[in-house]
């Protein structure tokens, strides 16, 4: 768990983690330079429960903080789960993830992610995240993140893969990077299970949308606001991935990323790219139309 000025909700989140039906849990918390009482709350929990390891560091931002947490994860742990500071986990969240992951060949990198329930600050129900319409994979990961970080659980092979190289500065968000890297070298499992209550409040780094109209407004603003990197930053992140892991890619994954990178070179290549089998895609028909337009005009 990474925390920053989370005094309002962090205790409730910790309680939901420590109360999991899956009992063999160790909680590592890195505070990213909070200026409120968060470090005091965390210190009290760590002093009374030996399952908790708490460290206080200077602010490096959410991506850097989770990268350091991944580095500090207990190497004896078979799985690593990511937690935000302000949510509430369902009691069987971890147990469900471990059960699903255990049905797969544990030799390769695995990433599990699930659905969630949107709630208000006082945990009133607002809605649910949508099931994905198309297969999770690298073609999708290059232009969209469907792996909400607070639902993600990875195996040890995925952790080692993610730490094989330093994360490039083009990484948009830690969970999006996890999705890109693991989908290129391993398997991504998206579960329809509602795994947690995801608080919507003014302090969210990345918030959700709970109605059609709010979702539509957010999509439009993502596309037209150049300062919002949800779409306009997808190519730089893909290019950072290519420079970091490209030499290790093979087969279909290599072709997917190579063709996406090459499409930026000319209008002819972009037109040709949009008709190729390995092109990128998003989860909805409307998003795909807009994405194809952005690729044509070289705004991705």
C-alpha positions as CSV (number, residue, x, y, z in Angstrom):
1,X,0.0,0.0,0.0
2,X,1.2,3.5,-0.9
3,X,-0.2,6.3,1.2
4,X,-0.2,10.1,0.9
5,X,-2.3,12.4,3.2
6,X,-4.8,9.5,3.7
7,X,-5.8,10.1,7.3
8,X,-9.5,10.2,6.5
9,X,-9.8,6.6,5.3
10,X,-6.6,4.7,5.7
11,X,-7.5,3.0,9.0
12,X,-10.7,1.5,7.4
13,X,-8.7,0.2,4.5
14,X,-6.1,-1.4,6.7
15,X,-8.8,-3.1,8.8
16,X,-10.4,-4.5,5.6
17,X,-7.0,-6.0,4.6
18,X,-6.2,-7.5,8.0
19,X,-9.7,-9.0,8.1
20,X,-9.4,-11.0,4.9
21,X,-10.5,-14.6,4.9
22,X,-7.1,-15.5,3.4
23,X,-5.2,-15.3,6.7
24,X,-1.5,-15.5,5.5
25,X,-1.1,-11.8,4.7
26,X,1.8,-9.4,5.2
27,X,1.1,-5.7,4.6
28,X,3.9,-3.4,3.5
29,X,3.0,0.3,3.6
30,X,5.2,3.0,2.1
31,X,4.1,6.6,3.0
32,X,5.0,9.0,0.2
33,X,5.8,12.0,2.4
34,X,2.4,12.7,4.0
35,X,1.9,16.1,5.7
36,X,-1.1,15.0,7.8
37,X,-1.5,12.4,10.5
38,X,-1.2,9.4,8.2
39,X,2.3,8.4,9.4
40,X,1.1,8.5,13.1
41,X,-1.9,6.2,12.2
42,X,0.4,3.8,10.3
43,X,2.9,3.7,13.1
44,X,0.3,2.7,15.7
45,X,-0.9,-0.1,13.5
46,X,2.6,-1.3,12.8
47,X,3.4,-1.3,16.6
48,X,0.5,-3.6,17.4
49,X,0.5,-6.0,14.5
50,X,3.6,-7.8,13.3
51,X,2.0,-8.5,9.9
52,X,2.5,-4.8,9.0
53,X,5.8,-3.2,7.8
54,X,5.7,0.6,7.6
55,X,8.3,2.9,6.1
56,X,8.2,6.6,5.7
57,X,10.0,8.2,2.7
58,X,10.1,11.4,0.7
59,X,7.5,12.1,-1.9
60,X,8.2,10.5,-5.3
61,X,4.7,10.3,-6.7
62,X,2.4,7.3,-7.0
63,X,4.3,5.5,-9.8
64,X,7.6,5.8,-8.0
65,X,6.1,4.8,-4.7
66,X,4.5,1.6,-6.0
67,X,7.8,0.7,-7.9
68,X,9.7,1.0,-4.6
69,X,7.0,-1.1,-2.8
70,X,7.4,-3.8,-5.4
71,X,11.1,-3.8,-4.9
72,X,10.6,-4.1,-1.1
73,X,8.0,-6.9,-1.4
74,X,8.8,-10.0,0.7
75,X,10.6,-12.5,-1.7
76,X,9.0,-15.4,0.2
77,X,5.5,-14.3,-0.8
78,X,4.0,-16.2,-3.7
79,X,1.6,-13.4,-4.7
80,X,1.7,-9.6,-4.4
81,X,-1.5,-7.5,-4.2
82,X,-1.7,-3.7,-4.7
83,X,-3.8,-1.5,-2.4
84,X,-4.9,2.1,-2.4
85,X,-5.3,4.0,0.9
86,X,-9.0,4.9,0.8
87,X,-11.0,1.8,-0.2
88,X,-12.6,-1.1,1.5
89,X,-11.8,-4.7,0.4
90,X,-14.4,-7.4,0.3
91,X,-13.6,-10.0,2.9
92,X,-12.7,-12.7,0.4
93,X,-10.9,-10.5,-2.1
94,X,-7.5,-12.0,-1.6
95,X,-8.8,-15.6,-1.3
96,X,-10.7,-15.3,-4.6
97,X,-7.6,-14.0,-6.4
98,X,-5.3,-16.7,-5.0
99,X,-7.9,-19.4,-6.0
100,X,-8.1,-18.1,-9.6
101,X,-4.3,-17.7,-9.9
102,X,-3.6,-21.1,-8.5
103,X,-5.5,-22.7,-11.4
104,X,-2.9,-21.4,-13.9
105,X,0.6,-22.6,-14.6
106,X,2.5,-20.6,-12.0
107,X,5.8,-20.8,-14.0
108,X,4.9,-17.7,-16.1
109,X,4.0,-14.2,-15.3
110,X,0.4,-13.8,-14.2
111,X,-1.7,-10.7,-13.4
112,X,-5.2,-11.0,-11.9
113,X,-7.6,-8.1,-11.8
114,X,-11.3,-7.8,-11.0
115,X,-14.4,-5.6,-11.0
116,X,-15.3,-3.2,-8.2
117,X,-18.2,-1.3,-6.7
118,X,-18.2,2.5,-6.8
119,X,-19.2,4.0,-3.5
120,X,-19.4,7.5,-1.9
121,X,-17.2,8.7,0.9
122,X,-19.7,7.1,3.4
123,X,-19.7,3.8,1.4
124,X,-23.2,4.3,-0.2
125,X,-23.5,2.3,-3.4
126,X,-23.1,4.3,-6.6
127,X,-22.6,1.7,-9.3
128,X,-20.3,-1.1,-10.6
129,X,-17.4,-1.2,-13.0
130,X,-18.2,-2.8,-16.4
131,X,-17.2,-6.2,-17.6
132,X,-14.8,-6.0,-20.5
133,X,-16.2,-6.7,-23.9
134,X,-13.0,-7.9,-25.6
135,X,-10.0,-10.0,-24.6
136,X,-7.4,-8.5,-22.3
137,X,-4.0,-8.5,-24.0
138,X,-1.2,-6.4,-25.4
139,X,-3.2,-5.0,-28.3
140,X,-5.6,-3.5,-25.7
141,X,-2.9,-2.7,-23.0
142,X,-1.0,-0.3,-25.3
143,X,-4.0,2.1,-25.5
144,X,-6.1,1.3,-22.5
145,X,-5.8,0.1,-18.9
146,X,-8.4,-2.3,-17.8
147,X,-6.4,-3.5,-14.7
148,X,-7.5,-1.3,-11.9
149,X,-4.5,-1.3,-9.6
150,X,-6.4,-1.7,-6.4
151,X,-7.8,-5.0,-7.7
152,X,-4.5,-6.4,-9.1
153,X,-2.7,-9.4,-7.7
154,X,0.4,-10.8,-9.4
155,X,2.5,-13.9,-9.0
156,X,6.2,-13.9,-8.2
157,X,7.2,-14.5,-11.8
158,X,5.4,-11.3,-12.7
159,X,7.1,-9.4,-9.9
160,X,10.5,-10.5,-11.1
161,X,9.7,-9.5,-14.7
162,X,8.5,-6.1,-13.6
163,X,11.7,-5.5,-11.6
164,X,14.0,-6.8,-14.3
165,X,14.4,-3.2,-15.7
166,X,14.1,0.2,-14.1
167,X,10.7,1.7,-15.0
168,X,11.1,4.4,-17.8
169,X,9.9,7.9,-17.2
170,X,7.1,7.4,-19.8
171,X,5.1,5.2,-17.4
172,X,1.7,6.7,-17.1
173,X,0.4,4.8,-14.0
174,X,1.8,1.8,-12.2
175,X,-1.2,-0.4,-12.9
176,X,-1.2,0.4,-16.6
177,X,2.5,-0.5,-16.8
178,X,1.8,-3.8,-15.0
179,X,-0.9,-4.6,-17.6
180,X,1.4,-3.7,-20.6
181,X,4.4,-5.7,-19.3
182,X,2.6,-8.8,-18.1
183,X,0.3,-9.0,-21.2
184,X,3.4,-9.0,-23.4
185,X,5.2,-11.9,-21.6
186,X,2.5,-13.7,-19.6
187,X,-1.2,-13.9,-19.0
188,X,-3.8,-11.4,-17.7
189,X,-6.9,-12.7,-16.0
190,X,-9.9,-10.4,-15.7
191,X,-12.5,-11.6,-13.2
192,X,-16.1,-10.4,-13.1
193,X,-16.0,-10.8,-9.3
194,X,-16.7,-7.5,-7.3
195,X,-13.6,-7.4,-5.2
196,X,-13.8,-4.1,-3.3
197,X,-15.6,-0.9,-2.6
198,X,-13.9,1.9,-4.5
199,X,-14.4,5.3,-2.9
200,X,-15.2,8.3,-5.1
201,X,-14.0,11.6,-3.5
202,X,-12.2,14.7,-4.3
203,X,-8.8,13.3,-3.3
204,X,-8.8,10.4,-5.8
205,X,-5.7,10.3,-8.0
206,X,-7.7,8.4,-10.6
207,X,-11.5,8.3,-10.1
208,X,-14.1,6.2,-11.7
209,X,-17.4,7.0,-13.6
210,X,-20.7,5.6,-12.4
211,X,-23.3,6.8,-14.9
212,X,-23.4,6.8,-18.7
213,X,-23.3,10.6,-18.9
214,X,-20.4,11.0,-16.5
215,X,-18.5,8.3,-18.4
216,X,-19.2,10.0,-21.7
217,X,-18.0,13.4,-20.4
218,X,-14.8,11.8,-19.1
219,X,-14.1,10.0,-22.4
220,X,-14.6,13.2,-24.4
221,X,-12.3,15.2,-22.0
222,X,-9.7,12.5,-22.2
223,X,-9.6,12.8,-26.0
224,X,-9.6,16.6,-26.3
225,X,-7.6,17.7,-23.3
226,X,-4.0,17.6,-24.3
227,X,-2.9,18.0,-20.7
228,X,-4.7,14.8,-19.7
229,X,-2.4,12.0,-20.8
230,X,-5.0,9.2,-20.6
231,X,-4.8,9.0,-24.5
232,X,-2.1,11.3,-25.7
233,X,0.4,9.6,-23.5
234,X,-0.2,6.1,-24.8
235,X,2.4,6.2,-27.6
236,X,5.2,7.5,-25.4
237,X,4.5,4.8,-22.8
238,X,4.5,2.2,-25.6
239,X,7.8,3.5,-26.9
240,X,9.2,3.4,-23.4
241,X,8.2,-0.2,-23.2
242,X,9.7,-1.0,-26.6
243,X,13.1,0.5,-25.5
244,X,13.0,-1.3,-22.2
245,X,11.8,-4.8,-23.1
246,X,11.9,-4.8,-27.0
247,X,15.0,-6.9,-27.2
248,X,13.3,-9.7,-25.2
249,X,10.1,-9.8,-27.1
250,X,9.3,-12.6,-29.6
251,X,6.5,-13.8,-31.8
252,X,3.1,-12.1,-31.7
253,X,3.9,-9.7,-28.9
254,X,6.9,-8.4,-30.8
255,X,4.9,-7.8,-33.9
256,X,2.1,-6.0,-32.0
257,X,4.4,-3.5,-30.4
258,X,6.7,-3.1,-33.5
259,X,3.8,-2.3,-35.8
260,X,2.3,0.2,-33.3
261,X,5.6,2.0,-33.0
262,X,6.2,2.0,-36.7
263,X,2.8,3.4,-37.4
264,X,3.9,6.9,-36.2
265,X,6.4,7.3,-39.0
266,X,4.0,8.3,-41.8
267,X,0.4,8.7,-42.8
268,X,0.7,5.8,-45.2
269,X,2.0,3.6,-42.4
270,X,-0.9,4.7,-40.2
271,X,-3.5,3.9,-42.9
272,X,-1.9,0.5,-43.5
273,X,-1.7,-0.1,-39.7
274,X,-5.4,0.4,-39.2
275,X,-6.2,-2.5,-41.6
276,X,-3.7,-4.9,-40.1
277,X,-4.6,-7.9,-37.9
278,X,-2.3,-6.8,-35.0
279,X,-3.7,-3.3,-34.5
280,X,-4.5,-2.0,-31.1
281,X,-8.1,-1.8,-29.8
282,X,-10.1,-0.4,-26.9
283,X,-13.1,-2.1,-25.2
284,X,-16.0,-0.2,-26.8
285,X,-17.1,0.5,-30.4
286,X,-17.2,4.3,-29.8
287,X,-13.7,4.4,-28.2
288,X,-12.3,2.4,-31.1
289,X,-13.7,4.9,-33.7
290,X,-12.2,7.8,-31.8
291,X,-8.9,5.9,-31.4
292,X,-8.7,5.2,-35.1
293,X,-9.3,8.9,-35.9
294,X,-6.5,9.8,-33.4
295,X,-4.1,7.4,-35.1
296,X,-4.9,8.8,-38.5
297,X,-4.2,12.3,-37.4
298,X,-1.1,11.3,-35.4
299,X,-2.5,12.4,-32.1
300,X,-1.9,9.4,-29.9
